């Protein structure tokens, strides 16, 4: 039966049933949605079926078709925000970092309050960071932290924010970010690494102050470097040989 209200209703319910069955029925979902759109192009359910077709393509890993179908969902549709998020996710899965980051930004700008907003901020920041756009990454990490989140990704964000500053050669900002990280996560995953880089930062500042004959300032920086490097060794931070050498040189400069 290919005509009439009952046929349209039945075809829609078939699509919905395959959608509810999950990934194992993705191929049948796509086929039923394609058939529905062919038979009933003016149906009130076309937008919903288009979204379900996109979900089917996403489940199959067919990201280009998923993006094409999500892109047909209009702003007035209740699935619009979800479609924007999934476009970004699909770009992400295609390893199109900058495209995905921009798509997450579009989602953040247009989605309003959405359960995936925090996840999108972190994902966009990480993608910009991977693409070498560290300023953009820091901006999104800051927006995430400004919301005072409590999720498990907070530690990763605080650490990666410091890494971005280091990549931009903004070492004072890096030191501030890493100091905040160490204060919040004294036993965190990266705390040994953080203290290693803090030690290097303070050692470089101490050398610069020594060259300017600022003895008091140099002593203060060397002492901070020594403290950080001792912590890094205790916490099994990276580059233990280099840390030991730097620590010895700081001790020498401090007259120890």
N, C-alpha and C positions, 0 to 999 in steps of 0.2 A: 504494500500500500504506500503510495508516494504522494498522496494529496490529502487535504483535510486537516482540521484542527487536531483530531486524535492522532494522526500520523505525526504531526509536528510535535505534539506533546510527548509521544512515545519516543521519537528520535532524540528529543532533548533529554529525556530521562535515561536513555541508553548512554548518552555522553556522560551524564552526571554519575551514573553507576560505575562506569569505567574509571572516572576521575576518583571516586571514593575508594576504589579497589587498590589504588596506589601504583607503585612503579612496575609491578608485574604485569599490569594491563596497559602500559604506556602506548604500545603500538596500536592496540585496539581503540584506545582513547583518541589518538590522533586520527585514525581512519574514520571513526564515527563522527568526530568533529568536522573533518573535511567534508564528509558526506552531508552532514546537517547544513553546513554553509552553502553547499551546492544546491540542495533541495529547497531551502527556506532562506534565501538571502535577505528578505525583508522582515524576518522574525524578530520579535521583541527580545529573544534570547541570543541573538547573534553575538553581542558583545561578551556575554558570559561564556558562550561556546568558544569564542576566539581566545579568551583567557585560558580556558581549560585546554585548548589545543596547544597554547604556548607552554603550559605546565607539562603536557605530554612530551613535547619536544625537549624541554629542559630535562625531564627524567631520562630521556633517551641519549642525552649528551649532544643533541643537535642544536648547538647554541645559535648559529645564524638564523635558523627558522624560529627558534624561541624568541630571539630579539625582534624579528620581523613581526611576529604575532603580538608580543607585548606592546610593541610600538603602535598598534592599532587601537589600543585601549585609550579612550578619551578622558579628559579631566573630570567630566561629570559622572564617570563610571565609578562604582564603589570599589572596584579592584585597581583603580588608577595608581595609588601609592605602592601597592604590592607589585604592580607591573614595572614601575620605575625602579624599584629595588632589585627586581629580578633581571632587568636589563643590565644594571651595573654588575650584578653577580655573574651573569653570563659572560660579559666582557672580561671579568676577572678570571673566569675559568678558561677563557681563550688566551690568557696571558697577554692581554692588551692593557698594560698597566695604566697608561695615561688616559686611554678611553674609559676604562673602568672607573678611575678616580674622578673624572669629569662627570660620569654617569651617577656616581654616588653623590656628587655635589648637587646635581639636578634633583635627585631624590630628596636630599636634605632641604633644598630650597622650596620644594613644592609639596612635600608629603605631610607637612604639619606635624602634629603629635603622632608618632608611630612607634611601635615596639622595636623596630629595627633601626631607629635613629642613632642610638649609641653605637651599635655595631657598624653602621655605615660610616660614622665619623672615624672610628678606628681603622676600618678597612681603607678609606680614602687616604688617611694619613700614611698608612703603611705603603700604599701604592705610590704615592708621591715620593716617599722616602726611597723606595726601590728605583724609581725613575730618576733619582738625583735631584729632585725638586724639594730641597730640605726646608726652605722657608714656608712653602705651602704645607708641608708635613707638620711643622711646628705649629702653624696656625690652627690646624685641625686637632692636634694633640692638646693645645691650650683650650680650645672650645670644649673638648671632651672633659678635661680636668676641671674646667670652670663649673661644670654641672655637679661637681662633688660626687662622682660615681663610687660605687662600692664593689664592683665586680672583680673577678680574678684577673682581668686584663689591665687593671690599674698599674700594677707593678711593671708590666711590659711597656706600657705607655710612658711612664715616668723615666724608665731607662732609655728608651729609644729617643725620647725628646732630648736628652743629654747627648746622645750619639749624633743627632742631627746638628746640634750646635757645634760639636767637634768637627763635623764635616764642613761646616761653614767657616771654620777657624774662629769662631766666637767663643774663645776658651774661658773667658770669665763667666759667660752664660752657661757654658758646659759645667763649670765647677759648681755654680749655684744649683743647677739641675741635679747633678750627681750628689751634692750635699743633701738636698731634699730627699733624694731617693734613699741614701744611707740612713737618714734619720727615721724615715718611715719603715724601711725594711732592713733592720740591722742584721738579719739572717737571710736576706733575700738571695735569689738565684744569681744576681749579678754583683753582689756587694763587694766581692773580692776584686772584680774587674774595675768597679767604680773607684775603689781606694787606690788601685794602681794608677789610674788616670789622674786622680786628684793629687797623688804624690808627684807625678810628672809635672802637673800644672804648677804646683807650689815650688818645685825645684827650679823650673824655668823662671818664675817670677823672682825667686831668690837670687839667681844668677844675674838677672837684669838689674836688680837693686844693688847688688854688690858692685857691678860695673859703674853704677852711678854714685858709689861711695856712701850709699845709705845703709850703714852697718846694722842699725836697729831693725829696719824693714827687712833686710836680708835674713837676719837671724830669725825673725818671726816666720818668714816664709819657709826657711829650711826646717824649722821645728814642725811646721804644719806638714811638710813633705815627709819628714821622718815618721810622724804619727800615722799618716795615711799609709805609708809603705809597710810599717810594722803591722798594721791592721790587714793589709793585703796579703802579707805572708801568713799571718795567723789564719786567714779565711781561705787560703790556697788560691789566691788570685793568679792571673796569667803572668807569664814571663818572669818566673821566680829568679832566674839568674840576673836579669836586668834590674829587677827590683832590689836584689841584694847589693848589687854594685851601686845603684843610686843611693840606697840607704847608707852604705859605707861612706860615700862621698859627702852626703849630708852631715853625717856624724863628724867627719873630718873638718868640714866647714864650720861646724858648731864647736870645734875644739874638743871633741869627745874621742 
